[in-house]
Amino acid sequence: MDRFILKVLDRHWHSKCLKCNDCQIQLAEKCFSRGDSVYCKDDFFKRFGTKCAACQQGIPPTQVVRRAQEFVYHLHCFSCIVCKRQLATGDEFYLMEDSRLVCKADYETAKQRAEAESTAKRPRTTITAKQLETLKNAYNNSPKPARHVREQLSSETGLDMRVVQVWFQNRRAKEKRLKKDAGRQRWGQYFRNMKRSRGNSKSDKDSIQEEGPDSDAEVSFTGRYLLDS
């Protein structure tokens, strides 16, 4: 006959019968419950505690963890999915949408490979002088033509509809860039001229002051310029 009877979940247990539902270790001092089952501390948090974003297993509160944004990881799960290297404090990495981790070196290598493959697979279209002239004339009429105009151009030139669309996009981007460069050159010339003007004015001021102490001629410049981008 047992000397002690334990009371858990409003039920009475022999001391030898109160065991963890998972590992079957005998529970003597403390136990955790969920529903009608009882667990030791470690197994309870493995089942119902914070889940590791990599292995989806529970993390006991006594374990050291790693965090990436709102995700929590076991130390051994906090590793690159490509090279399997465990990431340490100070390592740079990328967090994927599915909470997986990729170290910076492997991410950039994969990115370069994907870009190279994309470039190799992308077909290049050669536009003849006659086709180019037709596109330029259409661009002069409308830099951003409607769909039916692009369809007509595709029919006239024999170029794919997508090729026509991309040509107009590139043409608009090029023209915008040229206008921006022209504006930068204009303002650069403006400031160079202004600098020369100030230099000449300073020389004039110095020569006037050399006339003698009785001269009250003095030149000063105060300017504020607002640049419209």
ChimeraX attribute file (.defattr): number of C-alpha atoms within 10 A of each C-alpha:
attribute: neighborCount
match mode: 1-to-1
recipient: residues
	/A:1	4
	/A:2	7
	/A:3	6
	/A:4	10
	/A:5	12
	/A:6	14
	/A:7	12
	/A:8	14
	/A:9	12
	/A:10	7
	/A:11	8
	/A:12	12
	/A:13	15
	/A:14	13
	/A:15	16
	/A:16	14
	/A:17	13
	/A:18	20
	/A:19	19
	/A:20	21
	/A:21	16
	/A:22	13
	/A:23	11
	/A:24	12
	/A:25	14
	/A:26	16
	/A:27	18
	/A:28	12
	/A:29	6
	/A:30	8
	/A:31	16
	/A:32	16
	/A:33	15
	/A:34	11
	/A:35	6
	/A:36	8
	/A:37	13
	/A:38	20
	/A:39	24
	/A:40	22
	/A:41	16
	/A:42	18
	/A:43	19
	/A:44	22
	/A:45	19
	/A:46	17
	/A:47	17
	/A:48	13
	/A:49	15
	/A:50	17
	/A:51	19
	/A:52	21
	/A:53	20
	/A:54	19
	/A:55	10
	/A:56	14
	/A:57	17
	/A:58	20
	/A:59	23
	/A:60	20
	/A:61	13
	/A:62	8
	/A:63	9
	/A:64	10
	/A:65	16
	/A:66	16
	/A:67	13
	/A:68	15
	/A:69	7
	/A:70	7
	/A:71	15
	/A:72	20
	/A:73	24
	/A:74	22
	/A:75	16
	/A:76	13
	/A:77	21
	/A:78	24
	/A:79	21
	/A:80	20
	/A:81	15
	/A:82	12
	/A:83	11
	/A:84	14
	/A:85	14
	/A:86	14
	/A:87	19
	/A:88	11
	/A:89	6
	/A:90	6
	/A:91	9
	/A:92	11
	/A:93	17
	/A:94	17
	/A:95	14
	/A:96	9
	/A:97	7
	/A:98	8
	/A:99	16
	/A:100	17
	/A:101	22
	/A:102	23
	/A:103	21
	/A:104	14
	/A:105	12
	/A:106	16
	/A:107	16
	/A:108	13
	/A:109	10
	/A:110	13
	/A:111	11
	/A:112	12
	/A:113	12
	/A:114	12
	/A:115	11
	/A:116	11
	/A:117	11
	/A:118	11
	/A:119	11
	/A:120	10
	/A:121	9
	/A:122	8
	/A:123	8
	/A:124	9
	/A:125	9
	/A:126	8
	/A:127	15
	/A:128	9
	/A:129	9
	/A:130	10
	/A:131	16
	/A:132	13
	/A:133	13
	/A:134	13
	/A:135	21
	/A:136	16
	/A:137	11
	/A:138	17
	/A:139	16
	/A:140	9
	/A:141	10
	/A:142	12
	/A:143	14
	/A:144	16
	/A:145	15
	/A:146	9
	/A:147	11
	/A:148	9
	/A:149	13
	/A:150	21
	/A:151	17
	/A:152	12
	/A:153	21
	/A:154	19
	/A:155	12
	/A:156	12
	/A:157	18
	/A:158	12
	/A:159	16
	/A:160	14
	/A:161	16
	/A:162	11
	/A:163	15
	/A:164	17
	/A:165	18
	/A:166	11
	/A:167	16
	/A:168	20
	/A:169	13
	/A:170	11
	/A:171	16
	/A:172	15
	/A:173	11
	/A:174	12
	/A:175	11
	/A:176	12
	/A:177	12
	/A:178	12
	/A:179	11
	/A:180	13
	/A:181	11
	/A:182	12
	/A:183	14
	/A:184	13
	/A:185	12
	/A:186	12
	/A:187	12
	/A:188	12
	/A:189	12
	/A:190	11
	/A:191	12
	/A:192	12
	/A:193	12
	/A:194	12
	/A:195	12
	/A:196	11
	/A:197	11
	/A:198	14
	/A:199	11
	/A:200	11
	/A:201	15
	/A:202	15
	/A:203	10
	/A:204	13
	/A:205	14
	/A:206	12
	/A:207	11
	/A:208	15
	/A:209	15
	/A:210	9
	/A:211	11
	/A:212	9
	/A:213	7
	/A:214	7
	/A:215	10
	/A:216	10
	/A:217	9
	/A:218	10
	/A:219	12
	/A:220	8
	/A:221	7
	/A:222	4
	/A:223	4
	/A:224	5
	/A:225	5
	/A:226	5
	/A:227	6
	/A:228	5
	/A:229	6
